[in-house]
Amino acid sequence: MIAFNEPVYIEKGIGYIAEAILKNKRLNGDGPFTAQCTEWMEKKCGEGVKILLTTSCTHALEMAALLAEIKPGDEVIMPSYTFVSTGDAFALRGAKIRFVDIRKDTMNIDETLIENAITDKTKAIVPVHYAGVGCEMDTILDIAKRNHLFVIEDAAQGMMASYKGRYLGTIGDFGTYSFHETKNYTMGEGGAILINNEKYVHRGEIIREKGTNRAQYFRGEVDKYSWVDMGSSYLPSEMNAAYLLPQLEQAEAINHRRLELWNLYDQELKELEEMDKIELPCIPKECQHNGHMFYVKTRDLKERTKLIQYLEQNDVNAVFHYVPLHSSKAGKKYGTFVGEDKYTTSESERLVRLPMFYALKDEEVKYTAQMVKNFYSRE
Ligand SMILES: *Cc1c(COP(=O)(O)O)cnc(C)c1O
């Protein structure tokens, strides 16, 4: 069976974990491995971006909601085609979610529909960079600026990908990454918040450290630390950071390999697209993606179910993705869909994700693509 996903494994990770345990004898958060991961990412992202490692992308989104001071009654705009965490972080603060439709080509929020969803209660726009393909950020930033809104990028899938040469997650006020085992770089469970406005760095450190100024204390800026604000515990353990570090050290090679696999799928399946049997992902010219996901779109839900079954029978684990949030129990409670659901439901029902992970082999991509072709040649 070709698995849908396998977590990235770099042998050095084991040595680093052993080092955290046996040499550093330090397992709690913000030790040397966390510092090295953070340093690497900050160097990569460039000037003016402060990064804090977190226990998950969900928690990074929660931190962003706290930093943006989202309160009960506020409204937040996001696509309905996203993971539950994008909604959760704001529902937890008592906000109402305004879901808007997606673009058919990228499955990202349709930037032309955002303005219509803004009211005098709107506080933030949360673009989700689906499959590591950037949203139309220039338009989104412009809308946010004119309406005094925060932009919080859910870049869970977007590390190493960029929009007009700027890394995803570094463009809005805040950005979030995920290091869950299904993502391109992983620490099992983990994530990071990118704070792109210096003004919020101090409070970000406090919120992450249970509402204390412990980070300042460790830098010797204050002589004791105490409870100064609300917060929670968003620090990952050093063992998790140790697992992540060697992947960051090899981030370019990992990214390169994923793109190779992605391009191979694209090449192998092009003919089916030309025959109008399936649709393949679209990468706008402003975007450099990171090979996070390879999907195909079938004609409809019925055909997708059959394709997934056919692949399963032929030892390939292919999976569908999000059930739109506005159709879920909690989505109905905490949000409303604004405007027409032209693409969210219909396009989400057509999408199938094919196996995609760092250790995947060329032969496995070719075999999977062949099985998709076989499925369509039976008709
Ligand atoms: C994976 C993912 C998340 C959640 O990430 P965790 O690190 O598991 O909390 C949030 N949003 C999107 C778009 C994701 O893909």
The ligand as an ORCA input file, in Angstrom:
! r2SCAN-3c Opt
* xyz 0 1
  C      -2.696     21.717      9.546
  C      -3.475     22.960      9.511
  C      -3.836     23.663     10.675
  C      -3.599     23.128     12.050
  O      -2.282     22.856     12.337
  P      -1.881     22.169     13.735
  O      -0.417     22.395     13.821
  O      -2.257     20.721     13.610
  O      -2.631     22.846     14.803
  C      -4.492     24.866     10.539
  N      -4.807     25.373      9.351
  C      -4.505     24.722      8.212
  C      -4.853     25.349      6.901
  C      -3.840     23.493      8.247
  O      -3.552     22.856      7.114
*
